[in-house]
Amino acid sequence: MGKTKRGKGSKIMAIADRRGLPVAVHVESATPHEVTLVHATLARRFVRQQPVRLTGDNAYESDSLDAALGPAKG
């Protein structure tokens, strides 16, 4: 979102399943990097079970995030 009077704006983080249906949505300040918002977004999911596999672009390339989420299955 664009710049506001109070700061740089907001980030809307969303996770969808393979069919494009929303699994989780989280709104945060525009300041933090996306990789630091993954856990907060997953905590606000609409479904009980956490997704088994997550796919993201290069912004999510992080060894510490990989370790925290656990090994990919499948």
Summary of the structure (lengths in Angstrom):
residues: 74
radius of gyration: 13.4
end to end distance: 35.3
largest distance: 46.0
contacts: 149
relative contact order: 0.19
helix: 27%
strand: 24%
